[in-house]
Amino acid sequence: MKKILVTGGAGFIGTNFVYYITAKGYNAVVLDKLTYAGGKDNLEPLIAEGKVKLIHGDICDADIVKSSLNGVEEVIHFAAESHNTRSETDPDLFYRTNVEGTRNMLEESFRAGVKKFIHISTDEVYGSIVNGYFAEDDKKQGDSQATSAYSKSKSQADDIAMEFGKNYPVIVLRPTNNFGPWQYPEKALPRWISNILLGDKIPLWGEGLQVRDWLFAPLTAECLEFLLQKGVPGNAYNVAANHNPEITNKTAAQWLCKILGVSIEEYIEYIPDPRPNHDFRYALNVQKLTKLGFKPANDPFKQFEDTVEWYQQNEQWWKKRKDEAESIYK
Ligand SMILES: NC(=O)c1ccc[n+]([C@@H]2O[C@H](COP(=O)([O-])OP(=O)(O)OC[C@H]3O[C@@H](n4cnc5c(N)ncnc54)[C@H](O)[C@@H]3O)[C@@H](O)[C@H]2O)c1
């Protein structure tokens, strides 16, 4: 049975990936620091079935990384500090985990003879774009396009991974905003869903016209499996849903009200943008991945419905995280 190392596998996208890949017959070793964003509870059923071994540790710790790599040929590297708002108050932590941690993962993985390493980057390394779409080659070296401490750290990590990719089998994946089950309620969609479920309003920043390319996390997992088989080492790939028409935050909030059967007028409130210069629109060109053969099925409204249903059915999961998640906005 194939054994894969998944860093950050107790976080949001990591958990979705671990469920996906173990259902395909893999065993997963999850290396995770279990920060506020990581939950052992996410993986408990898989740990009980013997499909997942959880190692509680830091990707910056070379010894623990070495021992986690025992018998592993493939690595999916999700572990990161991932929240823009938090990065404004603790940029050093973001640099340490996202940049130094990624360098450590790459160094130790290739010292151990790993055959494929996929680094999860983000669309935020390109920054915002008014019209059109960023292709993979549009990323400039350094962090000049990125606009927050989070995205700057991810941009530097992306460069390091691409540099390793000149000599080692590294692939960089740059996904757009993910959503789906197990997303910590600090992030927009689970925050809004849980607000409505508690009878609270959705706070839309500014006029709510920002555009995010909402990508369902199980599709990111599917894309990673595809890249494990077909991805060409040394390459970066964009992955996005490319909705037509694009989905503004206002539309997303209205969909959630509709799905949950509450009044849009009562449940959406417009507030002054707390991060007025934050990126307005992300959009990626996905031709490189499409040409390679990956064409995900997309039905955003249905994916929103499925996500809402998960939060309705897993109230205990988000309720115990909600107060901490809200505290960062106060
Ligand atoms: N969520 C998105 O919309 C999105 C979009 C594009 C890219 N990404 C990238 O995907 C990856 C996963 O994002 P997510 O939303 O699942 O994040 P998340 O915050 O939900 O999970 C991150 C996980 O990493 C773990 N972690 C943090 N620091 C660690 C360390 N030093 N050592 C070991 N583990 C550590 C946390 O405990 C947590 O389990 C990140 O690299 C992120 O930058 C996310």
The ligand as an SDF file (V2000), in Angstrom:
LIG
                    3D

 44 48  0  0  0  0  0  0  0  0999 V2000
   -7.7790   27.8710    2.0090 N   0  0  0  0  0  0  0  0  0  0  0  0
   -7.5810   28.4120    0.8240 C   0  0  0  0  0  0  0  0  0  0  0  0
   -8.4970   29.0020    0.2460 O   0  0  0  0  0  0  0  0  0  0  0  0
   -6.2560   28.2840    0.1230 C   0  0  0  0  0  0  0  0  0  0  0  0
   -6.1450   28.7140   -1.2060 C   0  0  0  0  0  0  0  0  0  0  0  0
   -4.9220   28.5700   -1.8590 C   0  0  0  0  0  0  0  0  0  0  0  0
   -3.8580   27.9960   -1.2020 C   0  0  0  0  0  0  0  0  0  0  0  0
   -3.9870   27.5920    0.0950 N   0  0  0  0  0  0  0  0  0  0  0  0
   -2.8270   26.9640    0.7460 C   0  0  0  0  0  0  0  0  0  0  0  0
   -3.2020   25.6320    1.0330 O   0  0  0  0  0  0  0  0  0  0  0  0
   -2.5620   25.1900    2.2300 C   0  0  0  0  0  0  0  0  0  0  0  0
   -3.6070   24.6970    3.2060 C   0  0  0  0  0  0  0  0  0  0  0  0
   -4.5170   25.7620    3.4920 O   0  0  0  0  0  0  0  0  0  0  0  0
   -5.7040   25.5720    4.5310 P   0  0  0  0  0  0  0  0  0  0  0  0
   -6.7260   26.5720    4.2080 O   0  0  0  0  0  0  0  0  0  0  0  0
   -6.0450   24.1540    4.6060 O   0  0  0  0  0  0  0  0  0  0  0  0
   -4.9620   26.0180    5.8780 O   0  0  0  0  0  0  0  0  0  0  0  0
   -5.3680   25.7430    7.3830 P   0  0  0  0  0  0  0  0  0  0  0  0
   -4.9200   26.9520    8.1360 O   0  0  0  0  0  0  0  0  0  0  0  0
   -6.7670   25.2920    7.5130 O   0  0  0  0  0  0  0  0  0  0  0  0
   -4.4400   24.5040    7.7920 O   0  0  0  0  0  0  0  0  0  0  0  0
   -3.0500   24.6320    7.9570 C   0  0  0  0  0  0  0  0  0  0  0  0
   -2.5600   23.4000    8.7000 C   0  0  0  0  0  0  0  0  0  0  0  0
   -1.1370   23.5190    8.8530 O   0  0  0  0  0  0  0  0  0  0  0  0
   -0.7940   23.2010   10.1980 C   0  0  0  0  0  0  0  0  0  0  0  0
    0.4480   23.9210   10.5510 N   0  0  0  0  0  0  0  0  0  0  0  0
    0.6050   25.2590   10.7110 C   0  0  0  0  0  0  0  0  0  0  0  0
    1.8860   25.5330   11.0370 N   0  0  0  0  0  0  0  0  0  0  0  0
    2.5530   24.3500   11.0360 C   0  0  0  0  0  0  0  0  0  0  0  0
    3.8970   23.9750   11.2800 C   0  0  0  0  0  0  0  0  0  0  0  0
    4.8360   24.8790   11.5870 N   0  0  0  0  0  0  0  0  0  0  0  0
    4.2180   22.6650   11.2200 N   0  0  0  0  0  0  0  0  0  0  0  0
    3.2820   21.7100   10.9220 C   0  0  0  0  0  0  0  0  0  0  0  0
    1.9930   22.0160   10.6950 N   0  0  0  0  0  0  0  0  0  0  0  0
    1.6290   23.3190   10.7330 C   0  0  0  0  0  0  0  0  0  0  0  0
   -1.9860   23.6580   11.0340 C   0  0  0  0  0  0  0  0  0  0  0  0
   -2.0300   23.0350   12.2990 O   0  0  0  0  0  0  0  0  0  0  0  0
   -3.1330   23.2580   10.1160 C   0  0  0  0  0  0  0  0  0  0  0  0
   -3.5360   21.9360   10.3420 O   0  0  0  0  0  0  0  0  0  0  0  0
   -1.7410   26.3610    2.7290 C   0  0  0  0  0  0  0  0  0  0  0  0
   -0.4290   26.1960    2.2870 O   0  0  0  0  0  0  0  0  0  0  0  0
   -2.3960   27.5550    2.0640 C   0  0  0  0  0  0  0  0  0  0  0  0
   -1.4770   28.6130    1.8870 O   0  0  0  0  0  0  0  0  0  0  0  0
   -5.1620   27.7280    0.7720 C   0  0  0  0  0  0  0  0  0  0  0  0
  1  2  1  0
  2  3  2  0
  2  4  1  0
  4  5  1  0
  4 44  2  0
  5  6  2  0
  6  7  1  0
  7  8  2  0
  8  9  1  0
  8 44  1  0
  9 10  1  0
  9 42  1  0
 10 11  1  0
 11 12  1  0
 11 40  1  0
 12 13  1  0
 13 14  1  0
 14 15  2  0
 14 16  1  0
 14 17  1  0
 17 18  1  0
 18 19  2  0
 18 20  1  0
 18 21  1  0
 21 22  1  0
 22 23  1  0
 23 24  1  0
 23 38  1  0
 24 25  1  0
 25 26  1  0
 25 36  1  0
 26 27  1  0
 26 35  1  0
 27 28  2  0
 28 29  1  0
 29 30  1  0
 29 35  2  0
 30 31  1  0
 30 32  2  0
 32 33  1  0
 33 34  2  0
 34 35  1  0
 36 37  1  0
 36 38  1  0
 38 39  1  0
 40 41  1  0
 40 42  1  0
 42 43  1  0
M  CHG  2   8   1  16  -1
M  END
$$$$
